[in-house]
Amino acid sequence: MPIWQKTIMLNFKDSYSLSNITTLQIGGPAKKFVTVKTEKDLIEAIEYAVSQKIPYLIIGAGSNLLVSDEGVNSLVIKNEISGISTWEEPKPISQVSVKSGTKLQDLVDYAIIHNLAGLQKLTKIPGTVGGAVYGNAGAYGQTISDHLISVTVLNPHSLTTEQFSNKDCNFGYRNSIFKKNKYIILEAKFQLEKGDLEKMQMEEKEITWKRFVKYPPGIKCPGSFFKNIIAETLPKEILDKIPPEKIVYGKLTAGALLEEVGAKGQSVDGIKIADYHANLFINSGTGTAKAFYNLAKAYTQKVKEKFGITLEPEVQLINLPPLR
Ligand SMILES: Cc1cc2nc3c(=O)[nH]c(=O)nc-3n(C[C@H](O)[C@H](O)[C@H](O)COP(=O)(O)OP(=O)(O)OC[C@H]3O[C@@H](n4cnc5c(N)ncnc54)[C@H](O)[C@@H]3O)c2cc1C
């Protein structure tokens, strides 16, 4: 059957503004845009892109993206393939399988309700499980990969599924093999241990409050923009200059360096750096990707000049040149 007949059920949109689906609310149009809710839809969407000879880009909740004002000449596929299932291994361990388009918060809530520990510190990170695995999302010393056993992926060349063990995923700080191989994450399996419900709920509540203060409701941002720096990777002469309190969970925070070069509170063309956090770049409402990019680049250079450290974006730049 020709591809245009097979994909008739999918609702492809033309020139769809990506500012609609990024938490930063910035981004020009995608040539084509489609939301998929099943793996079959996903494969059909990819086949459609191939048949039209246009590239495709899989996204989750758009909470870690800076998309250029010109948009992308691609099919953007928004992954909403969701579902969670669990089963008891020999007690007290439980395994949980999650489809990649599931909201990370749904997984965190599910784990807490089922008294399973290991994901509760990821509470209130917006985004999908697929996006979190792609970037090895983490917070407060916990990461999505800590209790992950395996990932089912779609090989984009053969359109067949493959299994990656935790080790195969090459997880690192905000990094995974999927940033290189561009395989599509379909499902992740976790092995969680029975936890202390009261302790988990306390942790969850505390973190929710901290996040509420840092990211008030309605804030237009992609989370922290730059990655922190793993302290042990820094040369001794640089490390010696850093006050120990600036190193958190073994990382020198990008915010501390940005603060030293006066980033806090700066504002240009609708993009503001938070008064209270130098690594938080916010769209005040009229911001553009260009203004965001230029501001980020200016502060990358200032940090480089003062500390000799090249900051790397944590946020994925779409159709924009590398910052350095
Ligand atoms: C207010 C706020 C707070 C945040 N706090 C944190 C935090 O504490 N810690 C943290 O780590 N992050 C944080 N983030 C960033 C972001 O929420 C995470 O990186 C999140 O995991 C991204 O998921 P997503 O579904 O939104 O991915 P998207 O932004 O949609 O995509 C990000 C990247 O993942 C790729 N991708 C998405 N889904 C798939 C898939 N199924 N297969 C293959 N590739 C895929 C995309 O191609 C893209 O390159 C925050 C963001 C915001 C807005």
The ligand as a Tripos MOL2 file, in Angstrom:
@<TRIPOS>MOLECULE
LIG
   53    58     1     0     0
SMALL
NO_CHARGES

@<TRIPOS>ATOM
      1 C1         11.1310   24.1320   34.6310 C.3       1 LIG1
      2 C2         12.1110   23.0900   34.1770 C.ar      1 LIG1
      3 C3         12.8870   22.4190   35.1000 C.ar      1 LIG1
      4 C4         13.7930   21.4230   34.6870 C.ar      1 LIG1
      5 N1         14.5330   20.7680   35.6260 N.ar      1 LIG1
      6 C5         15.3960   19.7930   35.2300 C.ar      1 LIG1
      7 C6         16.1700   19.0730   36.1920 C.ar      1 LIG1
      8 O1         16.0880   19.2990   37.3990 O.2       1 LIG1
      9 N2         16.9990   18.0980   35.7410 N.ar      1 LIG1
     10 C7         17.0990   17.8000   34.4160 C.ar      1 LIG1
     11 O2         17.8710   16.8670   34.0680 O.2       1 LIG1
     12 N3         16.3950   18.4570   33.4940 N.ar      1 LIG1
     13 C8         15.5420   19.4450   33.8610 C.ar      1 LIG1
     14 N4         14.8250   20.1330   32.9220 N.ar      1 LIG1
     15 C9         15.0270   19.8510   31.4870 C.3       1 LIG1
     16 C10        14.0280   18.8280   30.8910 C.3       1 LIG1
     17 O3         12.8210   18.8350   31.5860 O.3       1 LIG1
     18 C11        14.5970   17.4220   30.8720 C.3       1 LIG1
     19 O4         15.7840   17.3950   30.1310 O.3       1 LIG1
     20 C12        13.5990   16.4210   30.2610 C.3       1 LIG1
     21 O5         14.0410   15.1250   30.5480 O.3       1 LIG1
     22 C13        13.4140   16.5870   28.7520 C.3       1 LIG1
     23 O6         12.3500   15.7400   28.3390 O.3       1 LIG1
     24 P1         11.3970   16.1410   27.1310 P.3       1 LIG1
     25 O7         10.4430   15.0350   26.9210 O.co2     1 LIG1
     26 O8         10.8100   17.4750   27.3540 O.co2     1 LIG1
     27 O9         12.4480   16.2100   25.9540 O.3       1 LIG1
     28 P2         12.4540   17.2410   24.7260 P.3       1 LIG1
     29 O10        12.8190   18.5880   25.2390 O.co2     1 LIG1
     30 O11        11.2100   17.1230   23.9460 O.co2     1 LIG1
     31 O12        13.6800   16.6760   23.8790 O.3       1 LIG1
     32 C14        14.9890   16.7530   24.3980 C.3       1 LIG1
     33 C15        15.9080   15.8670   23.5330 C.3       1 LIG1
     34 O13        15.5260   14.5000   23.7250 O.3       1 LIG1
     35 C16        15.3120   13.8660   22.4650 C.3       1 LIG1
     36 N5         14.2350   12.9050   22.6640 N.ar      1 LIG1
     37 C17        13.0450   13.1140   23.2840 C.ar      1 LIG1
     38 N6         12.3190   11.9690   23.3000 N.ar      1 LIG1
     39 C18        13.0640   11.0260   22.6800 C.ar      1 LIG1
     40 C19        12.8630    9.6330   22.3750 C.ar      1 LIG1
     41 N7         11.7410    8.9910   22.7090 N.pl3     1 LIG1
     42 N8         13.8510    8.9820   21.7240 N.ar      1 LIG1
     43 C20        15.0060    9.5990   21.3820 C.ar      1 LIG1
     44 N9         15.2400   10.9190   21.6350 N.ar      1 LIG1
     45 C21        14.2860   11.6170   22.2830 C.ar      1 LIG1
     46 C22        14.9070   15.0100   21.5240 C.3       1 LIG1
     47 O14        15.1890   14.6930   20.1920 O.3       1 LIG1
     48 C23        15.7730   16.1480   22.0380 C.3       1 LIG1
     49 O15        17.0660   16.0950   21.4600 O.3       1 LIG1
     50 C24        13.9190   21.1300   33.3150 C.ar      1 LIG1
     51 C25        13.1380   21.8150   32.3820 C.ar      1 LIG1
     52 C26        12.2500   22.7930   32.7950 C.ar      1 LIG1
     53 C27        11.3970   23.5110   31.7810 C.3       1 LIG1
@<TRIPOS>BOND
     1     1     2 1
     2     2     3 ar
     3     2    52 ar
     4     3     4 ar
     5     4     5 ar
     6     4    50 ar
     7     5     6 ar
     8     6     7 ar
     9     6    13 1
    10     7     8 2
    11     7     9 ar
    12     9    10 ar
    13    10    11 2
    14    10    12 ar
    15    12    13 ar
    16    13    14 ar
    17    14    15 1
    18    14    50 ar
    19    15    16 1
    20    16    17 1
    21    16    18 1
    22    18    19 1
    23    18    20 1
    24    20    21 1
    25    20    22 1
    26    22    23 1
    27    23    24 1
    28    24    25 2
    29    24    26 1
    30    24    27 1
    31    27    28 1
    32    28    29 2
    33    28    30 1
    34    28    31 1
    35    31    32 1
    36    32    33 1
    37    33    34 1
    38    33    48 1
    39    34    35 1
    40    35    36 1
    41    35    46 1
    42    36    37 ar
    43    36    45 ar
    44    37    38 ar
    45    38    39 ar
    46    39    40 ar
    47    39    45 ar
    48    40    41 1
    49    40    42 ar
    50    42    43 ar
    51    43    44 ar
    52    44    45 ar
    53    46    47 1
    54    46    48 1
    55    48    49 1
    56    50    51 ar
    57    51    52 ar
    58    52    53 1
@<TRIPOS>SUBSTRUCTURE
     1 LIG1         1 GROUP 0 **** ****
